[in-house]
Amino acid sequence: FQVRTTKKGARFALMRLEDEAGGIKCVAWPEVFSKYEKLLRDELAVLVYGNLEIAEDGSTTVFVEDLTQLDDVIQRKAKAVIVGLPEESEPESLLEKLFKLFDGHRGDCEVLLDMYIEGGVLVRVRPHTTLRVKGSHELEDAIRSYGCKVEWANVSLEPKALSNGSY
């Protein structure tokens, strides 16, 4: 990771993203660099979206347009969280605690509850559609602390539409 300066004095970043399969050169021009400067540093796992350019010599470069930190990306990108209540739980008091927790983590992720009813029948309940949360490791850990299972569903790592209409 290197920070450079354009002729006009604007800062931009040159970096190499690497995984087990290999690496690729990336460039974050000044506008993108200023937007994501806090996420652009050595050893931070990120998910990068941008335009891929393949030069005549075969070298490749990604021109970064959007960037997301990988820490809890699954939770943040999920469209729904399925919370499995333990079979032996006292549902009323547990639900009260969970709804308080959800209220403190408002967001766009739908909440579904898996719970057992009389006779050991498992049912999935969709609370009111206004009950939505912002996914995070913190929320997941708090839900698990009540003895519940957590599953993040409909996770899409597809990029959002960028300002120029591309992905």
C-alpha positions in Angstrom: 0.0 0.0 0.0 1.4 3.4 -1.0 0.0 6.8 -0.9 1.0 9.0 -3.8 0.2 12.6 -4.9 -1.1 13.7 -8.3 0.4 16.7 -10.1 -2.4 18.8 -8.7 -1.6 17.7 -5.1 -4.5 15.3 -4.6 -3.7 12.0 -2.8 -4.4 8.6 -4.3 -3.4 5.0 -3.4 -1.6 2.3 -5.2 -2.0 -1.1 -3.6 -1.7 -4.8 -4.3 -4.6 -7.1 -3.1 -3.5 -10.6 -2.5 -5.1 -13.9 -1.4 -4.0 -17.6 -1.6 -4.5 -17.6 -5.4 -2.4 -14.6 -6.3 -2.6 -10.8 -6.3 -3.6 -7.8 -8.4 -2.6 -4.2 -8.6 -5.3 -1.7 -7.6 -5.5 2.1 -7.9 -7.8 4.3 -5.8 -7.9 7.7 -7.5 -8.3 10.8 -5.3 -12.1 10.8 -5.0 -12.2 7.1 -4.0 -9.2 7.5 -1.8 -10.7 10.4 0.2 -14.0 8.4 0.6 -12.3 5.2 1.8 -9.0 6.5 3.3 -9.7 4.8 6.7 -10.1 1.4 5.0 -7.1 1.7 2.8 -4.1 0.3 4.8 -1.8 -2.7 4.9 -3.1 -6.0 6.1 -6.8 -5.0 6.2 -9.1 -7.5 4.5 -11.4 -5.7 2.0 -13.8 -6.5 -0.8 -13.1 -4.2 -3.8 -15.4 -3.3 -6.7 -14.1 -1.5 -9.7 -13.2 -1.6 -13.3 -10.6 -4.1 -14.5 -8.1 -3.0 -17.1 -6.0 -5.5 -19.0 -3.0 -3.9 -20.7 -1.5 -5.0 -23.9 1.4 -6.6 -22.0 -1.1 -8.7 -20.1 -0.8 -6.9 -16.8 -4.1 -6.2 -15.0 -5.2 -3.3 -12.8 -8.4 -2.7 -10.9 -9.5 0.9 -10.7 -11.3 0.9 -7.3 -14.8 2.5 -7.2 -16.2 1.0 -4.1 -14.7 -0.8 -1.1 -16.1 -2.7 1.9 -14.2 -4.0 4.9 -14.5 -7.7 5.1 -14.9 -7.8 8.8 -18.6 -8.7 9.3 -19.4 -8.2 5.6 -21.7 -11.3 5.7 -23.7 -9.8 8.5 -23.9 -6.3 6.8 -24.8 -7.6 3.4 -27.5 -10.1 4.6 -31.0 -9.5 3.6 -32.4 -11.5 6.6 -31.2 -12.9 9.9 -32.8 -16.2 11.1 -32.8 -16.4 14.9 -33.3 -19.9 16.2 -34.8 -19.9 19.7 -33.6 -22.9 21.9 -36.3 -25.6 22.4 -36.2 -25.4 26.1 -36.4 -21.6 26.3 -39.1 -19.5 28.0 -40.2 -17.8 24.8 -41.9 -14.7 26.3 -39.0 -13.5 28.4 -36.5 -14.4 25.7 -38.5 -12.6 23.0 -38.7 -9.5 25.2 -34.9 -9.5 25.5 -34.4 -10.1 21.8 -36.8 -7.3 20.7 -34.9 -4.9 23.0 -31.7 -6.0 21.4 -33.1 -5.6 17.9 -34.4 -2.1 18.8 -30.9 -1.1 19.5 -29.6 -2.4 16.2 -32.1 -0.9 13.7 -31.3 -1.4 10.0 -32.5 -2.9 6.8 -32.1 -6.6 7.5 -35.3 -8.6 8.0 -35.7 -10.7 11.1 -37.1 -14.2 11.1 -37.6 -16.3 14.2 -37.5 -20.1 14.3 -39.2 -21.4 17.4 -40.7 -24.7 18.7 -44.3 -24.8 19.6 -46.3 -27.5 21.4 -45.5 -31.0 20.3 -42.0 -30.0 19.2 -43.1 -28.5 15.9 -40.7 -26.0 14.5 -42.2 -22.8 13.0 -40.7 -19.8 11.4 -42.2 -16.5 12.4 -41.9 -13.2 10.6 -42.4 -10.4 13.0 -43.8 -7.1 11.8 -42.1 -5.8 8.7 -40.9 -2.7 10.5 -38.6 -4.9 12.7 -35.3 -4.8 10.9 -31.8 -4.8 12.1 -28.3 -3.8 11.1 -26.2 -6.9 10.9 -22.9 -7.0 12.8 -20.7 -9.4 14.8 -21.8 -7.5 17.9 -25.4 -8.2 17.2 -24.7 -11.9 16.4 -22.7 -12.3 19.6 -25.4 -10.8 21.6 -28.1 -13.0 20.1 -25.9 -16.1 20.7 -25.4 -15.1 24.3 -29.1 -15.8 24.8 -28.6 -19.4 23.6 -30.0 -18.7 20.2 -28.7 -19.9 16.8 -28.0 -17.3 14.1 -28.1 -17.7 10.4 -27.5 -14.9 7.9 -29.6 -15.4 4.7 -29.7 -14.1 1.2 -26.2 -12.6 1.4 -25.2 -11.0 -1.8 -21.7 -9.9 -2.4 -22.7 -8.4 -5.7 -21.6 -4.8 -6.0 -24.1 -2.0 -5.7 -24.6 0.2 -8.8 -21.8 2.7 -9.0 -22.3 6.4 -9.8 -21.5 5.8 -13.4 -24.1 3.1 -13.8 -21.6 0.2 -13.8 -21.0 -2.5 -11.2 
